């Protein structure tokens, strides 16, 4: 889908539809990650990147963290192992998981600003 958008970028921009198409792509990526939470309990960042066609583990990590921050999914990221653990019941999220999630978000925010 991304390749098709880039192929027709000029036409989309000329018709003032490029922004809308980018929003659709973002929604598709997010929805695909949400579907993974219904199938898997734990999944590697590289597997998420591959299954959602994000282009790698770093892009997957960024997207998952954004979705956690926006309360679209409940998950924790084990940075050392490169694994994401999904939780389907937000009320069961322990304070340890919350701390790990916040730490991961802070690390990504700090890396983005550098």
C-alpha positions in Angstrom: 0.0 0.0 0.0 2.8 2.4 0.9 4.5 1.7 -2.5 1.3 2.6 -4.3 0.9 5.8 -2.3 4.4 6.8 -3.1 4.0 5.9 -6.8 0.9 8.2 -7.1 2.1 10.9 -4.6 2.2 13.6 -7.3 -1.4 13.0 -8.3 -2.5 12.8 -4.7 -0.8 16.0 -3.8 -2.1 17.8 -6.8 -5.7 16.7 -5.9 -5.0 17.7 -2.2 -5.6 14.1 -1.1 -2.1 13.2 0.0 -2.7 14.1 3.7 -5.9 12.1 3.8 -4.1 9.1 2.3 -1.4 9.4 4.9 -4.0 9.3 7.6 -5.5 6.2 6.1 -2.1 4.5 6.1 -1.5 5.4 9.7 -5.0 4.0 10.6 -4.2 0.8 8.7 -0.9 0.3 10.5 -2.6 0.9 13.9 -5.5 -1.4 13.1 -3.1 -4.2 12.0 -1.2 -3.9 15.3 -4.4 -4.0 17.2 -5.3 -7.2 15.4 -2.0 -8.7 16.6 -3.0 -8.1 20.2 -6.0 -10.3 19.7 -3.9 -13.1 18.3 -0.6 -13.0 20.3 0.3 -12.6 23.9 3.9 -11.8 23.1 5.5 -10.9 19.8 8.9 -9.6 18.8 9.3 -6.1 17.5 10.8 -7.4 14.3 7.8 -9.7 13.8 5.4 -6.8 14.3 7.4 -4.8 11.8 7.3 -7.6 9.3 3.6 -8.5 9.8 2.4 -4.9 9.7 4.9 -4.0 6.9 6.5 -1.2 8.9 10.0 -1.7 7.7 11.7 -3.1 10.8 11.8 -3.3 14.6 12.5 0.4 15.2 9.5 1.5 13.3 7.4 -1.1 15.1 8.7 0.0 18.4 7.9 3.6 17.6 4.4 2.7 16.5 3.7 0.5 19.5 4.9 3.2 21.9 2.6 5.7 20.2 -0.3 3.4 20.5 0.4 2.7 24.2 0.7 6.4 24.8 -2.7 7.0 23.1 -4.3 4.2 25.1 -5.1 2.3 21.9 -3.4 -0.9 23.2 -2.1 -2.1 26.5 1.3 -3.6 26.1 4.8 -3.5 27.6 8.1 -3.6 25.7 11.1 -5.6 26.9 13.8 -3.6 25.1 16.6 -6.0 25.9 14.7 -8.9 24.4 13.0 -6.9 21.7 9.7 -8.3 22.7 6.2 -6.8 23.2 3.7 -8.3 25.6 0.1 -7.5 25.0 -2.5 -7.3 27.7 -6.1 -7.5 26.8 -7.4 -6.4 30.2 -6.1 -3.0 31.1 -7.2 -3.3 34.8 -4.8 -6.1 35.3 -1.8 -4.0 34.4 0.5 -4.0 37.4 2.4 -1.0 38.6 5.6 -2.8 37.5 4.3 -3.0 33.9 3.3 0.6 34.1 6.7 1.6 35.2 8.3 -0.5 32.4 6.0 1.2 29.9 6.8 4.7 31.1 10.5 3.9 31.2 10.3 2.7 27.5 8.4 5.9 26.5 10.9 8.1 28.3 13.8 6.3 26.6 12.3 6.7 23.1 11.4 10.4 23.8 15.0 11.0 24.9 16.4 9.2 21.9 14.1 11.2 19.5 15.3 14.5 20.9 19.0 13.7 20.6 
